[in-house]
């Protein structure tokens, strides 16, 4: 079993310095390229919560007069971070309510631990996903065509990429001369015969897609902006929905024009992944095909649930940061490791695009896209999650990792299967919790130091970190959120997340991904602030003064500024 590991810190540094822009795309992939401006340097980490001093080590703190003295470090070790596995909050029976839609029969699940589709009716309505198998007149005739083509594919022992292409174009005739399938064709051609199982897999994916009317009976609500709501569905239901995305069956989802019905949603049909071959797309497709290989095999088919929860932080719940009395919470800093491995069981931060998944169905391979490629169940969130607003986040509980990987961006490689051994909770969900929060994209990096932007990022992070009813709240695994393509300052983003975690009373594990300089400087400034009992409110005032100083002198360093001004009476 292979697992994703980085060879050394130099490889990581090289990856982080890599140009995060996508290769030029054709007009039909413009929307995906736009999404690809993912919020961060793709390799960041997320961790969990708790109290304060967790370990002791002697460090020397330079004094102004050149003398040094020993003191106790306030940073803690990774083993001291709180994880989901360390405690099992009693969820009680699985249940649905006005804000929680469950797509399986809860009574059957609670009594027999069996996954049966919840009975319901199709709704062709603006508040719900418009399904390919809907029985409204015009869509019924389209589903008849889809069914005929997919049944033909499913009846074969083997099917070619050309067969897949012809089927998709048959019920999407408008795009005959617009959609390309050369990425899928090229992958098939370059894969060695002994490793090429795609021809036998295509019929199985078609058969899975055809089961949609059986597997999903109840209408799927859209997770709309401004509304806190959740959807829980089985991993089998997710695989069926993604099989339909693979065969591009979802109606009204093939255009990104501003006036389109789903212009505020990410794309979901896989057509943009199939065209315009690149090495990046080839590696993505290998991971996606492996996922379908696993879910179409009864011996490896996953048997669990996944919950997608949109949380909206009301403006009355936003902290008054200047007067916040919270002390800094515990912090673990490391230049080694990664979120999805060392951060297992913690609240793992997805450095998200506001359109969830970013460029995962295009050429994007930043942190978020990689996360979605190795955990393909996350892709289904694109079906029903509207663009995130400034006070919103998406929390996914229970997704399964299917693949290992190496590298980042152009160096990304699918590294084979991953055996996810995470425990399951009472609702049969993997004890994996992923938090999608989108950082601001600064075309001019100096803009991030404006207080309204700092406050926005604080509120966004707090929205995700604060914890919600019915959740077990582990510590947070994160890193350089928004510091890649979005031009964020790693020092500023680290302090913003530290402040939000402190207000939420959760610990923070910060992964710098090979950036030893940031690790050392963040540890030093944290220990200074911790030792002197600097509160979140005091730190906010320091940031306000730094904001003014930065706009007078762009060379001012944040950590140096805090060290020199931390005892100013104006901050006390």
N, C-alpha and C positions, 0 to 999 in steps of 0.2 A: 504494500500500500504506500503510495507516494503522498507526501504532504508538501505544501508550499513552504520552501525555505529560501532565504536569500544567502548567497554565497559569502558575502562579506559587506562591511559598511561601505566600501568604495563602490560596489555595484549599486547599492542603494542611493548613494549620493549622486552617482551618474544618472540613475533613473529619475531622481527628483529634479535634476537640472535639465532633464529632457524637455524639449519644446512640447507643450501640452496641446498645441493646436492640432486639429484634425487635418488630414490630407484634403485638398480641395475636392469637393463633392459636386455631383451634377445637381441641377435645380431640383430634381425630385427628392434629393436627400438634404435639401437645405434645412428642413425642420429638424432633422436628426442632428445636423451639425450645430444648430443653434442650441439644442439641448445638451450637446457634448460639453459646452462651457461649464463643465462640472465644477462644483464649488471648491475643489481643493486640490492639493497635491495628492494623488491617489493613495498614498500609503500613510494612513493615519490610524490611530488606535482609539479604542474606547474602553473605559472601565467603570467601576462602581462606587458605592457610597459607604460612609461610616463616620467614625469620629476623628480623633486628631493624631496625637503622637503614637506611632505604631512600632518604631524601632529606634535603637540608639547606636550612633557611631560617632567617633571623635573626628571633628573637622576643625580646620583652623580658619578663623575669620580675621582677615586683615583689618587692622585698625588705622585710623587716620594718622596716628603718630608713628606708624610703621611697626608698632608692636603687634603681637599676635597672641590670641588666647584660645584655649580649647573650649568647645561647648557641644551640647548634644544636638544631633541632627533631628529635625522634625519630619523629614521625609520617611515614608514607610516602604516596606518591601511588598513585592507583588503578591506574596502569599497572604498578606494581611488584608487584601481587598475583599469586599463582600461580593459574593456571587450567588446566582440563583441556586446552584447546587448545595450551598451551605445552609439552606433552609427551604422548607416547602410550605409556603403559605397555603392555608386551606381555602381552596376556591369554592368549595361546595359544589352542588350539582351544576352541570352545564345548563344555562338558561338564556332565554332571549327576552328582550324588552323593546321599548320604543326606539332606543338608540343602539341596540345590538341585534343585528340580523344573523341568524344561524341557519345555514343551508342544509343541515342534516336534522333528522328527527331527534330531538333532545331526549324524549322519553325512552326511545329505544337505546340510545347511547348510554344514558344514565343507568338503565336497568341491565343491559346486556353487553355494553361496550362494543356495539356493532354500529357501523356507519351506513345509515340508510338515508337516501335523499328526502329532504323535507317536502311534503306535498304543498303545492301552491299553484298559482296561475301566472301565466305570462302577462307582462304589462309593457305595452309599447308606449312608453311615457318618458317625458324629458327628465324625470327624476330617477330613472332606472336604466340599466344597461340594455340596449336594444340587441336582442339575441339573434344569431343566425337562424335558429330554428323556430323563431316566432311564427305564430299562425295567422298573423294579420295578412290580408289578401296578397299584397304585393311581395311581402317577404316570404310567404308560404311558397309561392311559385319559384322564388330564388333558392329556397332550401331544397325544393324538389330537384333542382339542377345540381346543387351541391351534393345532395345525397347520392344521386345517380353516379356522379363522377367519383366520389370517395368510395362508394361501394365497389365500383369497378377496380379501383386501386387496391382496396382491402382484400379483394378476392384473389389477387395474384400472390405468388410466392415471392416474386421480386418485381420491383418497379424502378424505372430509371428516373434521373432528374428531369428528363424531357417529359416523362409521364406526369410528374408532379407539376411542372410548368404548364402543361396543356390543361390539366384539371383546374388550376388556379385561374388561368386566363378565361376559361369557359364561363365562369360565373363572375368574373371581373373584366368583361370584354372592353370596357372603356380604357383599360390600361395596357392593352395588347402591345402598343408601340411605345409605351412609357416605362414599363417595368422590365428590368433586366434580371436574369438568373445566372449570370456568369460566375458569381462567387460560389454558388452551389455546384455549378458544373465544374469549376476549376478544382474545388475541394475533392470532388469525386474522382477527377482525373489524376490528381497528384497523390492520392492516398494509395499506398501499396495494396495489392490485391489481397494479401493475407490479413490486412487490417481493415479492409473496406467492407463494413457490414451495412452500409447505407441502403443498398438496393433491397435488402430483406427487411430493413427497418421502416422504410416509407409506407408499405402496406399496413404495418402495425400502428403507425401514427394516424393513418387514415381511419382505421377501425376504431381507434380511441376517440377521434373527433366525432365520429358518427353517433357515439353514445351520449352526446350532449343532452338530448331530450329526456334520456333516462336518468342521467346523473344530476342534472340541475333543473328541478321543477319549479322552484320558487324564484320570483323576480329578484335580481341583484340590485340593490339600491346604489346610486352613485354617492361617493363620499364628497359632498359638495363643500365649497368654501364657506366659512362662517358657522359650520355645524359640527359639533363633536358627535361622532358616530363610529360604529365598529361593524365588521363583517367577519364571521367565522365560517370557514368551509374546510372540507376534507382535502387532504393532499391528492386524492384521486380526482376530486372535482377540479382542483387546480390544474392537474395534468390534462384533463379533458379540455378545459378552457384554453390552455396553451397549445394543445394539438390543433384547435380551431384557429388560433393565432398563427400557427405554423402554416396552415393552409389558407390563411387570409380570408376567412369567412365572415368576420365581423362587419356588419353594415355601417355605413356612414363614418368609417374610420380611416379612409384612404386619402384624405386631403387635410392640409394644415392651413388653408387660407383663413384670414381673420374673420370672415363671415360664416365659416363652417360651424356646424352644430357642435362639434367637439373640439373647437379651436383652443379651449382652455384645458385640454387633456393631452397627455402624451399619446403617441401612436401606439398601436397594439399589434396590428397585423405585421407579419415578418417580412413583407416584400422588400423593405429597405435594407434588410440584412442579407438578402439573397443576391443583390446586384452590386456591380462595381467592385470586383475582386481586389482585396488587399491582404497582406499577410495577417493583419489584425483580424479581419473578418474570418479568415480561415481558422485561426485559433479559437475565436468565439464559436464558430459553427461546430468545431470538434467538441467543445464543452456542451453545447446545446444538444448535439446528437447523442452524446453520452447520457445526458439526462433522460431523453426519450427512450433510450435503450433500457435504462433502469426502470422507468415507470410503466413500460409495456411488457415487462417480464413479471409474471405472477410471483416468482420467487424473490424478487427484489422490489416489488411495488410497495411504496411507503404506505403505512397505515396510521395516520394521525390527523390532527387538525392544525390549522394555522389561523391566527387572528390578525386582521389589519384594522388599526384603530387611528382615526384622525382625531387629534385633540386641538381644541381652539382655546387659547388663553384669553379670557375676557379682559378688557382694559381695566376693569376694577380690580382684577387680581394681579396686575403688573406691579412689581415692587417699586417703591420709592427708593431708588438705589442710593441716593445721597444720605438718607437717614437710616440705612440698613445696618443693624448692630451685629449681624452674624459674623462670627470669627471664621477665618480660613479653615476649611476642612482638610482632611488628610490628603496627601499627594504622593503618588509614586511616579518617578520620572525615569525613563530608560531610553537609550538610543538603540536598543536591540528589540527584536520580537515584533509581533504584529497583532492587530486587533482580533482577527478571527481565530487565532490560535491561543496566544497568551491571554487574550481578553475573553475567552470562553466563559459563559455564565454571567458576564457583566452586561451592562447596557452598552451595546456596541454602536458607536456613532457612524452613521452613513453621511459622508460629506456630500449632501444631496444637491441636485438641481431642483428648482421649484417645480419643474415638471419631472415627476419622480422617475428615476432610472436614467435620466440624462440621455446620452447617446448610445445606450446599450444595444439598440437595434440599428445603429449606424456604425461608424468607425471609432467612436469614443472608447478609450480604455484608461480612464482615470479611476480613482478609488471606488466611486459608486458603480461604474460600469463593471469593474472586475468583481465587485461584491455580487452584482446581479447575475453575472455569468457563472460564478461558481455556486450560486444559490438561485437557480432559475425560477423557483417558485415566487421569488420577489417580483418577477416581471409581470405577474398577473395584476399587481397593484396598478399598473398603467391602464388597465381596463376600466377602473372605476374611481380613480383618485384625481380630483381636479387640482389644478395648480395651487401650490401652497401659498398662503398669504403670510405677511410678516409675523403674525401671532399664532402660527399653526405649525404642527409637526405631524409626522406619521410614525406610529410604533407598530412593528411587526413582531409577533410572538409565535415561535414554533417552526420557522422555516428550517429546511434541511440543507446542509452543504453536500453537494454531489461530486465536486471536482477539486483537484489540487492545481496549483499554478506556480509559475516562476515568472519573475520579471514584472515589467510595468511599461505601459505605453507600447512603443514599437518593439520592446524586448519581451513583451508578454508571451508566454507559452502555456498551453494546456499541458499539465504534467501528469494526467491520468486520474483515475477514480479517487475519491475520498470517502472513507468509511466514517460517517458521522455517528459517533457513539454517545451523543448527548442524551441525558435522561429525559423522560417525558413527565409532564405535570399531570394533575388530575383530569385535565381536559385533553389528554393525549397529545399535547403540544410539546415539541422539543424545547428544552430549557435554554432557548436562544432568544434574546430580545434585541432587536435592531431598531435604532432611532434615526429617522431621516430628518435632518434639519439643513436648510439651505442658507449659506452665508451670502452676503452681498457681493456683487461683482463690481470691483472698482477699476474703471478704465484708467483713472488717475489715482495712483496709490495714496497720494496725500489726502484724498477725500475721506479715507477711512478714519482719520483722526478727528473729524467733526463729531461733536458730542451727540448729535441726533443719530449719527450712524453707529457710534459706540453703544448708545442706548438701545438702538434697534437690535444689534447683535446680542446684547445682554438679554433682552426680552425673548429673542428667538431661542437662545440656548436654554434659558430658564423654562420656557414653554416645554421643551423636551425633557429637561432634567427634573422637574418639580415632583413628579410622581402623581399618580391618579388612583382613585378608588378602584379596588379590585386588582391592583397590581402589587406584586412583590418588587421592591425597589432596591436592586443591587447597586454597587458602585458603577462608575462610568468609565468606559475605555474610549479614549479619544486621542487626538493628535493635532496636527497642523491644519485644522479646519479652515477651508477657504483660503489657503496660502499658496496655491498653485496657479491655475489659470485665472483665479479671481483676485490675485495680487494682494492677498492679506499679509499683514505683518505678523510673523510667528510669535513674537513677544506679546503683542497686543492680544492676539487671539487666545494665547495661553492664559493670560490674566482674565480675559472675559469669561472663559469657560470655568476657570477657578472660582471666580466670583459667583457665577450662576450655580455652580455645584455647592458652594458654601451656603447660599440662600436656600437651596433645596435640601440641605443637610445630607449630602452624599459625597463620598470620596471620589477622587479623580486619579485615574492612571493615564499618564500622558506619554505617548510613544513619539519619539522624534525621528524615527526611521533613519538612523545612521548619523544624525546631526548631533555630534558630540558637543559642539560649541553651545548650541541651544540648551542641551541638557545641563551643562555645567552652570551656565548663566541663570537659567530658570531655577535651578536648585538653590543657588546662592541668594537670589532675590526673595524666593519663597521663605528661606530660613530666616532672613533678616526681618521680613514682615511678620512671620509667625512668632519669632522671639519677642517682638515688640508689641504683639497683640493688635496689629493693624486690622481693623474691621473692613467689611465690604464697603461700608459708607465712606470710610477714610480713603480707601483705595479709589473709589469713584471720584472723590474730590481731587486726588492726585492726578487721575486721568484727565479731569477737566482742566487743571493747570497745565498738564503736559500738552493738551490739545492747543492751548494758546501758544505755548512755547514752540511747538512743532511748526506752526504756521508762520512763526517769525524766523525760525532756523530749522530747515528741513533735516539737518544733520544731527539733531538732538536724539540721543538713544534713550528709549523708554526705561530700561532697567537702571541705567546710570542716573536718569532724572529722579526716579523713585528713591534710589539710595541717597541722593544728595538732599532731597526735599521731604523725606518721610517724617521728619520731626518738626516741620513747619507748623506754627500755631494755627494757621488757617485751615489745617486739615483735621484738627483735633476736635 
